[in-house]
């Protein structure tokens, strides 16, 4: 349940935060701005949303890796999702400043940017690794094909962010959707399997 609960938290809390935060524009602002220093609902967004989501998704990455055939592509995929998940944890301990400026020289903002960018840059590649690695998993042909779809969605979002297109919040959410929907799909797949995943809480 770690993957399912973590992904749902990561999906739901930005939506709740958007609705609860005056003057926040989800299409134009980063998700991290909901938890930025001085933001209206930063404390509960960080400690009840981002932090548990990051911990649960990191746990899912480790537990799922333990349950599945440990091929190179599978290992690389879960390393990528773990790095992505750690970005949520880092956002709590290194919250962005107002506007989450990517060119800021503030040390806390620099650490925030480092972990976030590292997770985003590796996300499409991690999903490609899952698409390849899932071929060796039992009854996972559909999951393998979906991995390519989710990778394309994440790559589209990353391209929008990297090329500084308008609506940066929208592009970020497209990227996140690719990763989080894969986590949900992967966790549901594992929950239906009769092997080790049943006993390790994926």
C-alpha positions, 0 to 999 in steps of 0.5 A: 500500500505504500505506492498507492498511498504515496502516489495518492497523497502526491496527487491530492495535496497539490489539488487541495492546496490549490483550492485552499490557497488564495491567488495560487495559479496551478497552471503558472506556479510550481507545486513547491510554491504551496510549501514555500516559506511564508505560503498560507498553508505551507506547514500542513502541505509540507508535513501532511502532504509532501513529507509522507508522500516522499517517505511512502514513495521511497519505501515503495521503490525499495520494497518493490525492487525487493519483490521483483526480478532484480534485472538491471533495468528494473534496478535503474527504474526504482533508483530513478523513482526513489530519487524522484521521491526524495525530492518531495522530502527535500522540499520539506527540509529545503523549502523554496522561497517566494516564486521558487526562482531557479536562478536563486543563489540562496543555499536553501533554494539551491538545495531545493532545486538540486533535488527537484531537478535531479528527480525530474531529469531521471524520471522519463528514463526511469519509466523507460527502464520499467517498460523494458524491465517489466518484460521479465516480470510475471504477467506484466506485458500490459504494464510494460506497454503502459511504461512507454506511455507514461515515459512519453507523458513525463518526457513531454512535461520535462520538455515543457519545463526545460524549454521554459514554455508558458504555464510552467505549473501545467508542464510540471504536473504533466511530468508528475502525472507520468511518474505518479500514475506509473507508481499507482499502476505498478503498486496495483500490479504488485498487489495482485501478484502471489509473490513476495509483494503481498508480505512487504506492503507494496 
